Amino acid sequence: MAQNRKSPLEKAKGRIFFEKQDGALCGQHCLNNALQSSLFSAVDLSEIARQLDEKERQTMAELGTDTKEYREFIANPSSNFDDSGYFSVQVLSEAVKNVNLELVSFQSDDSRAAKARSDPVEERLFICHREDHWFSMRKFGQQWVNLNSTLNAPELLTDTYFNLLLSTLQNEGGRLFVVFGELPESDADQAFSNLRRTEGKLL
């Protein structure tokens, strides 16, 4: 009986690091899937959120601790994280700075963002936010992959479908961020480096 053998593309896909959704920790999964390792824990991101909260508190205090705005700020829960494990874009942005990366809004006036808008396929990593859910899409070699932690497994994308996803996300009110800087190399990068783009056919 002939043995089932995996195709080179399936083997490469198997090298992708992938965290599946746990509770509301999508921000953590989004970053770890994007960077291809268990780099950040919920504790790490919570600490970043607390530091951001403290900076905001100090800024508000400089304007006066007896103001209505300051009292409301102190009374309200953190805008950077909550008990469910959800984290703000400010937290994710600070987190990637720790590995010398930068999160830039896809729609910003930044010249790099303008270049990305002209040809998104040529970028390497997008962080996406829609309906309080964070996920990432990363290019390995010439292959774009959807690393959404709510999926059962990483999803290989044709360039056409990748562009369609970006457009759909924006049309539905989602936010997109391009990650700039030198991404850490991963096993998946090596595995996909010699494979052609997947065009017109998904696994």
Backbone as numpy.savetxt, mean C-alpha at the origin, in Angstrom:
# Nx Ny Nz CAx CAy CAz Cx Cy Cz
0.96 -42.34 -14.36 0.11 -41.15 -14.36 1.00 -39.91 -14.36
0.73 -39.01 -15.28 1.57 -37.81 -15.39 1.35 -36.91 -14.19
2.45 -36.36 -13.70 2.38 -35.45 -12.57 2.00 -34.05 -13.06
1.21 -33.36 -12.22 0.87 -31.98 -12.54 2.08 -31.11 -12.25
2.53 -30.41 -13.24 3.68 -29.54 -13.07 3.25 -28.08 -13.17
3.79 -27.28 -12.28 3.46 -25.86 -12.30 4.20 -25.17 -13.43
3.52 -24.22 -14.05 4.15 -23.41 -15.09 5.15 -22.46 -14.43
6.09 -21.91 -15.22 7.02 -20.92 -14.66 6.30 -19.74 -14.01
5.17 -19.33 -14.60 4.41 -18.22 -14.04 3.81 -18.58 -12.69
3.29 -19.80 -12.57 2.72 -20.26 -11.30 3.80 -20.37 -10.24
4.98 -20.84 -10.64 6.09 -20.94 -9.70 6.51 -19.56 -9.20
6.57 -18.61 -10.13 6.93 -17.24 -9.75 5.89 -16.65 -8.80
4.63 -16.91 -9.10 3.55 -16.41 -8.25 3.67 -16.97 -6.83
4.12 -18.21 -6.73 4.29 -18.84 -5.43 5.39 -18.23 -4.58
6.23 -17.40 -5.19 7.32 -16.76 -4.46 6.90 -15.42 -3.85
5.67 -15.00 -4.13 5.20 -13.70 -3.63 4.83 -13.82 -2.15
5.37 -12.91 -1.33 4.98 -12.82 0.08 3.58 -12.22 0.13
2.69 -12.85 0.93 1.29 -12.38 0.93 0.65 -12.61 2.29
0.25 -11.51 2.94 -0.50 -11.58 4.18 -1.99 -11.42 3.87
-2.80 -12.34 4.39 -4.25 -12.24 4.21 -4.86 -11.42 5.34
-6.05 -10.93 5.10 -6.71 -10.01 6.02 -6.94 -10.63 7.39
-6.57 -9.87 8.43 -6.81 -10.26 9.82 -7.47 -9.07 10.51
-8.74 -9.19 10.84 -9.45 -8.09 11.47 -9.48 -6.87 10.57
-9.14 -5.72 11.16 -9.11 -4.47 10.39 -7.67 -4.00 10.17
-6.74 -4.93 10.17 -5.32 -4.58 10.04 -4.88 -4.43 8.60
-5.75 -3.86 7.77 -5.42 -3.75 6.34 -4.21 -2.86 6.10
-4.02 -1.83 6.93 -2.86 -0.96 6.75 -1.56 -1.72 6.93
-1.52 -2.56 7.95 -0.34 -3.39 8.19 -0.11 -4.35 7.04
-1.16 -5.05 6.62 -1.03 -6.01 5.52 -0.64 -5.31 4.22
-1.21 -4.15 4.00 -0.90 -3.38 2.79 0.59 -3.09 2.70
1.17 -2.60 3.79 2.60 -2.26 3.79 3.47 -3.50 3.68
3.15 -4.53 4.44 3.98 -5.74 4.41 3.92 -6.44 3.06
2.74 -6.49 2.47 2.63 -7.08 1.12 3.39 -6.22 0.11
3.29 -4.92 0.26 3.98 -4.01 -0.66 5.49 -4.17 -0.58
6.00 -4.34 0.64 7.44 -4.41 0.87 7.95 -5.84 0.94
7.02 -6.81 0.82 7.36 -8.23 0.69 8.09 -8.81 1.90
7.68 -8.40 3.09 8.19 -9.01 4.33 7.33 -8.54 5.50
7.43 -9.25 6.62 6.68 -8.87 7.83 7.41 -7.73 8.52
7.51 -6.62 7.84 8.32 -5.51 8.31 7.66 -4.74 9.44
6.34 -4.58 9.35 5.62 -3.78 10.34 4.59 -4.62 11.08
4.54 -4.42 12.39 3.49 -5.04 13.21 2.46 -3.98 13.56
1.34 -4.42 14.10 0.33 -3.46 14.54 0.89 -2.57 15.64
1.76 -3.13 16.48 2.39 -2.35 17.55 3.27 -1.25 16.97
4.05 -1.59 15.94 4.91 -0.60 15.28 4.09 0.57 14.74
3.02 0.24 14.03 2.19 1.28 13.41 1.44 2.09 14.47
1.03 1.43 15.55 0.36 2.15 16.64 1.30 3.16 17.28
2.57 2.79 17.41 3.55 3.71 17.99 3.76 4.92 17.08
3.83 4.68 15.77 3.93 5.80 14.83 2.71 6.70 14.95
1.53 6.10 15.07 0.29 6.88 15.21 0.32 7.72 16.49
0.80 7.14 17.58 0.87 7.89 18.84 1.84 9.07 18.73
2.96 8.84 18.04 3.92 9.93 17.84 3.30 11.06 17.02
2.54 10.70 15.99 1.86 11.72 15.19 0.83 12.47 16.02
0.09 11.73 16.85 -0.90 12.37 17.72 -0.23 13.38 18.65
0.93 13.00 19.18 1.64 13.88 20.11 2.14 15.14 19.40
2.62 14.98 18.19 3.06 16.15 17.41 1.88 17.09 17.15
0.74 16.51 16.81 -0.45 17.32 16.57 -0.89 18.03 17.85
-0.80 17.31 18.98 -1.19 17.91 20.27 -0.28 19.09 20.60
1.02 18.91 20.39 1.97 19.99 20.67 1.70 21.20 19.79
1.40 20.96 18.53 1.10 22.06 17.61 -0.15 22.81 18.06
-1.18 22.05 18.47 -2.41 22.68 18.95 -2.15 23.45 20.25
-1.32 22.88 21.13 -1.04 23.51 22.42 -0.31 24.84 22.26
0.51 24.93 21.23 1.25 26.17 20.97 0.30 27.32 20.64
-0.87 26.98 20.15 -1.88 27.99 19.82 -2.74 28.34 21.01
-2.53 27.59 22.12 -3.27 27.86 23.34 -4.07 26.66 23.81
-3.85 26.27 25.08 -4.54 25.09 25.62 -5.94 25.42 26.14
-6.26 26.70 26.17 -7.58 27.09 26.68 -8.57 27.39 25.55
-8.19 27.03 24.33 -9.08 27.28 23.20 -10.09 26.14 23.03
-11.19 26.46 22.38 -12.21 25.45 22.11 -11.65 24.35 21.22
-10.82 24.76 20.24 -10.24 23.79 19.31 -9.36 22.78 20.03
-8.57 23.26 20.98 -7.67 22.36 21.71 -8.47 21.39 22.57
-9.50 21.89 23.25 -10.33 21.03 24.10 -11.02 19.95 23.26
-11.49 20.34 22.08 -12.14 19.36 21.20 -11.13 18.33 20.69
-9.93 18.79 20.40 -8.89 17.89 19.92 -8.56 16.84 20.99
-8.39 17.29 22.23 -8.06 16.38 23.32 -9.20 15.41 23.60
-10.43 15.88 23.46 -11.60 15.05 23.78 -11.86 13.98 22.74
-11.47 14.24 21.50 -11.77 13.30 20.42 -10.73 12.19 20.34
-11.16 11.02 19.86 -10.22 9.91 19.66 -9.18 10.27 18.60
-8.12 9.49 18.54 -7.06 9.72 17.56 -7.61 9.66 16.14
-7.12 10.55 15.29 -7.48 10.50 13.87 -6.52 9.62 13.09
-5.48 9.12 13.78 -4.45 8.34 13.09 -4.60 6.82 13.25
-5.34 6.38 14.27 -5.61 4.96 14.41 -6.78 4.76 15.35
-7.35 3.55 15.31 -8.43 3.23 16.23 -8.24 1.83 16.80
-9.13 1.45 17.70 -8.98 0.17 18.40 -9.12 -1.04 17.49
-9.72 -0.85 16.32 -9.91 -1.98 15.41 -8.63 -2.34 14.67
-7.67 -1.40 14.66 -6.42 -1.65 13.93 -6.32 -0.87 12.64
-7.24 0.07 12.42 -7.20 0.89 11.21 -6.21 2.03 11.39
-5.42 2.33 10.35 -4.42 3.40 10.41 -4.63 4.40 9.28
-4.26 5.66 9.56 -4.45 6.74 8.59 -3.34 6.74 7.55
-3.53 7.54 6.50 -2.51 7.67 5.46 -1.25 8.30 6.04
-1.40 9.17 7.04 -0.23 9.78 7.67 0.65 8.72 8.33
0.02 7.72 8.94 0.78 6.64 9.57 1.53 5.83 8.52
0.84 5.47 7.44 1.49 4.69 6.38 2.63 5.48 5.75
2.42 6.78 5.58 3.45 7.63 4.99 4.69 7.69 5.87
4.49 7.85 7.17 5.62 7.87 8.10 6.32 6.52 8.15
5.55 5.45 8.07 6.13 4.10 8.14 7.09 3.86 6.98
6.69 4.21 5.76 7.56 3.93 4.61 8.79 4.84 4.60
8.71 5.98 5.28 9.89 6.83 5.40 11.01 6.10 6.14
10.63 5.18 7.03 11.62 4.42 7.79 12.44 3.49 6.91
11.97 3.21 5.71 12.74 2.38 4.76 13.09 3.21 3.52
13.19 4.52 3.73 13.64 5.45 2.68 12.74 5.47 1.45
11.44 5.34 1.68 10.46 5.43 0.60 9.54 6.62 0.86
8.86 7.05 -0.17 7.99 8.22 -0.06 6.64 7.93 -0.71
5.59 8.28 0.02 4.22 8.10 -0.46 3.74 9.43 -1.04
3.35 9.43 -2.31 2.92 10.67 -2.97 1.55 10.45 -3.59
0.64 11.37 -3.35 -0.69 11.26 -3.93 -0.61 11.24 -5.45
-1.34 10.31 -6.05 -1.35 10.14 -7.50 -1.84 11.41 -8.21
-2.69 12.18 -7.53 -3.28 13.38 -8.14 -2.58 14.66 -7.72
-1.44 14.56 -7.05 -0.74 15.75 -6.56 -0.05 16.49 -7.70
0.45 17.69 -7.38 1.17 18.51 -8.36 2.63 18.08 -8.49
3.06 17.14 -7.68 4.43 16.63 -7.74 4.73 16.15 -9.16
5.88 16.55 -9.69 6.23 16.18 -11.08 6.31 14.67 -11.26
6.69 13.95 -10.19 6.76 12.49 -10.29 5.37 11.89 -10.41
4.41 12.49 -9.71 3.02 12.02 -9.81 2.47 12.29 -11.20
2.81 13.45 -11.76 2.36 13.78 -13.11 2.90 12.77 -14.11
4.16 12.38 -13.94 4.77 11.38 -14.82 4.06 10.03 -14.65
3.73 9.69 -13.40 3.04 8.43 -13.13 1.66 8.41 -13.77
0.97 9.54 -13.76 -0.36 9.61 -14.37 -0.29 9.40 -15.87
0.80 9.83 -16.48 0.93 9.70 -17.94 1.14 8.25 -18.36
1.75 7.45 -17.47 1.99 6.03 -17.80 2.16 5.23 -16.51
1.04 4.92 -15.82 1.10 4.24 -14.53 1.82 2.90 -14.57
1.75 2.21 -15.70 2.36 0.88 -15.82 3.86 0.91 -15.57
4.48 2.05 -15.82 5.93 2.15 -15.67 6.38 2.35 -14.23
5.43 2.56 -13.31 5.78 2.67 -11.89 5.98 1.28 -11.29
6.31 1.22 -10.00 6.56 -0.08 -9.39 5.61 -0.42 -8.24
5.05 0.60 -7.60 4.22 0.30 -6.44 3.16 1.37 -6.22
1.92 0.91 -6.03 0.81 1.80 -5.69 0.20 1.35 -4.37
-0.11 2.33 -3.52 -0.90 2.09 -2.31 -2.29 2.64 -2.58
-3.30 1.84 -2.32 -4.68 2.21 -2.67 -5.57 2.22 -1.43
-6.53 3.13 -1.42 -7.47 3.24 -0.30 -8.88 3.41 -0.85
-9.76 2.52 -0.41 -11.16 2.59 -0.84 -12.06 2.04 0.25
-13.03 2.83 0.65 -14.02 2.42 1.66 -13.33 1.88 2.91
-12.42 2.68 3.47 -11.70 2.35 4.71 -10.85 1.08 4.60
-10.42 0.76 3.40 -9.57 -0.42 3.22 -8.32 -0.05 2.44
-7.16 -0.46 2.97 -5.87 -0.25 2.33 -5.41 -1.51 1.62
-4.85 -1.36 0.42 -4.19 -2.49 -0.23 -3.16 -1.96 -1.21
-2.29 -2.84 -1.67 -1.21 -2.42 -2.55 -1.21 -3.22 -3.85
-0.65 -2.60 -4.88 -0.40 -3.28 -6.15 1.06 -3.02 -6.52
1.80 -4.09 -6.77 3.24 -3.96 -7.01 3.63 -4.67 -8.30
4.64 -4.13 -8.94 5.16 -4.74 -10.15 6.41 -5.54 -9.82
6.39 -6.83 -10.20 7.54 -7.71 -10.05 8.06 -8.01 -11.46
9.30 -7.63 -11.73 9.76 -7.75 -13.11 8.91 -6.85 -13.97
8.19 -7.43 -14.93 7.26 -6.67 -15.77 5.81 -7.03 -15.47
5.59 -7.73 -14.34 4.26 -8.24 -14.01 3.63 -7.48 -12.85
2.49 -6.83 -13.11 1.74 -6.19 -12.04 0.92 -7.24 -11.29
0.87 -7.06 -9.95 0.16 -8.01 -9.09 -0.68 -7.24 -8.08
-1.94 -7.65 -7.94 -2.83 -7.10 -6.93 -2.58 -7.85 -5.63
-2.15 -7.12 -4.58 -1.80 -7.74 -3.30 -2.84 -7.43 -2.23
-4.08 -7.23 -2.64 -5.17 -6.94 -1.71 -5.34 -8.09 -0.73
-5.23 -7.79 0.56 -5.25 -8.83 1.59 -6.59 -9.52 1.72
-7.66 -8.99 1.12 -8.96 -9.66 1.16 -9.07 -10.76 0.11
-8.12 -10.82 -0.82 -8.10 -11.88 -1.82 -7.59 -13.18 -1.19
-7.90 -14.30 -1.83 -7.38 -15.58 -1.35 -5.91 -15.75 -1.67
-5.45 -15.06 -2.71 -4.06 -15.17 -3.15 -3.73 -13.95 -4.00
-2.46 -13.66 -4.24 -2.10 -12.56 -5.13 -2.73 -12.74 -6.50
-3.15 -11.64 -7.10 -3.83 -11.68 -8.40 -2.94 -11.06 -9.47
-2.56 -11.87 -10.48 -1.76 -11.36 -11.59 -2.63 -10.50 -12.50
-2.09 -9.35 -12.90 -2.86 -8.40 -13.70 -2.20 -8.14 -15.04
-3.00 -8.11 -16.09 -2.48 -7.61 -17.36 -2.32 -6.10 -17.21
-1.50 -5.50 -18.06 -1.34 -4.05 -18.02 -2.68 -3.35 -18.24
-3.48 -3.89 -19.15 -4.79 -3.31 -19.45 -5.70 -3.34 -18.23
-5.74 -4.49 -17.54 -6.60 -4.63 -16.37 -6.08 -3.77 -15.22
-4.77 -3.66 -15.09 -4.18 -2.81 -14.06 -4.63 -1.36 -14.25
-4.53 -0.85 -15.46 -4.98 0.52 -15.74 -6.47 0.69 -15.48
-7.25 -0.35 -15.81 -8.69 -0.31 -15.57 -8.98 -0.24 -14.07
-8.24 -1.01 -13.28 -8.42 -0.99 -11.82 -8.14 0.40 -11.26
-7.05 1.02 -11.72 -6.73 2.37 -11.25 -7.86 3.35 -11.58
-8.37 3.28 -12.80 -9.45 4.18 -13.21 -10.71 3.93 -12.40
-11.03 2.66 -12.19 -12.23 2.31 -11.42 -12.13 2.81 -9.99
-10.97 2.62 -9.38 -10.76 3.08 -8.00 -10.99 4.58 -7.88
-10.43 5.32 -8.83 -10.59 6.78 -8.79 -12.04 7.19 -9.04
-12.69 6.54 -9.99 -14.08 6.87 -10.31 -15.02 6.56 -9.16
-14.65 5.59 -8.33 -15.49 5.20 -7.19 -15.10 5.92 -5.90
-14.26 6.95 -6.03 -13.91 7.75 -4.86 -12.72 7.25 -4.08
-12.00 6.28 -4.61 -10.81 5.79 -3.92 -9.65 6.75 -4.05
-8.64 6.55 -3.23 -7.43 7.37 -3.28 -6.25 6.49 -3.66
-5.37 7.05 -4.49 -4.19 6.32 -4.95 -2.94 7.08 -4.55
-1.92 6.32 -4.16 -0.63 6.89 -3.80 0.46 6.10 -4.51
1.42 6.83 -5.09 2.56 6.18 -5.73 3.69 6.15 -4.72
4.41 5.04 -4.67 5.55 4.93 -3.76 6.83 5.13 -4.56
7.63 6.11 -4.13 8.88 6.41 -4.80 10.06 6.06 -3.90
11.15 5.65 -4.52 12.35 5.25 -3.79 12.78 3.86 -4.21
13.85 3.38 -3.62 14.40 2.07 -3.97 13.69 0.99 -3.17
12.84 0.21 -3.83 12.13 -0.86 -3.14 13.09 -1.98 -2.76
12.88 -2.59 -1.59 13.72 -3.74 -1.23 13.48 -4.89 -2.20
14.55 -5.49 -2.69 14.42 -6.62 -3.60 13.82 -7.82 -2.87
13.07 -8.63 -3.58 12.41 -9.78 -2.97 12.60 -11.02 -3.83
12.26 -12.17 -3.27 12.30 -13.42 -4.03 11.42 -13.32 -5.28
10.27 -12.66 -5.12 9.34 -12.55 -6.24 9.92 -11.71 -7.37
10.68 -10.66 -7.03 11.32 -9.85 -8.07 12.24 -10.71 -8.92
13.02 -11.56 -8.27 13.94 -12.43 -9.00 13.18 -13.45 -9.84
12.11 -13.99 -9.25 11.34 -15.03 -9.94 10.66 -14.50 -11.20
10.18 -13.26 -11.14 9.47 -12.69 -12.28 10.38 -11.98 -13.28
11.64 -11.77 -12.90 12.51 -10.92 -13.72 12.72 -11.46 -15.13
12.66 -12.77 -15.30 12.90 -13.33 -16.63 11.62 -13.76 -17.34
10.49 -13.42 -16.75 9.22 -13.80 -17.37 8.65 -12.64 -18.17
7.97 -12.94 -19.24 7.30 -11.90 -20.03 6.05 -11.42 -19.30
5.57 -10.27 -19.71 4.30 -9.77 -19.17 3.18 -10.76 -19.46
2.24 -10.85 -18.55 1.03 -11.62 -18.79 0.06 -10.71 -19.53
-0.23 -11.02 -20.76 -1.14 -10.18 -21.54 -2.32 -11.00 -22.04
-3.52 -10.59 -21.64 -4.73 -11.19 -22.18 -5.17 -12.47 -21.51
-4.37 -13.04 -20.62 -4.75 -14.30 -20.00 -4.25 -14.31 -18.56
-5.17 -14.53 -17.64 -4.83 -14.60 -16.23 -4.88 -16.03 -15.76
-4.12 -16.33 -14.69 -4.19 -17.68 -14.13 -5.54 -17.91 -13.48
